[in-house]
Amino acid sequence: MPALADKFALNLKSERLRRKLSQEALATKARLSVSYISMLERRQRTPPLETLECLAKALAVSPTSLLE
């Protein structure tokens, strides 16, 4: 069973691609850096809850959907 951080990284990238957003576009919408988005998707960083909420809002999904 994948770790929660692994699920998050996969779901983040999947949702971003499903919405046809570049990392740059998502970073702009979530007010984060492109390099941080990249690190999240490559499982190099785990976001705090506030960042999880910002990303969910930018992707128009619930925060829990990024963790399922």
Protein Blocks (a to p, Z undefined) as FASTA:
>chain_A
ZZfklmmmmmmmmmmmmnopafklmmmmnopafklmmmmmnopaccdfklmmmmmmmnop
afklmmZZ
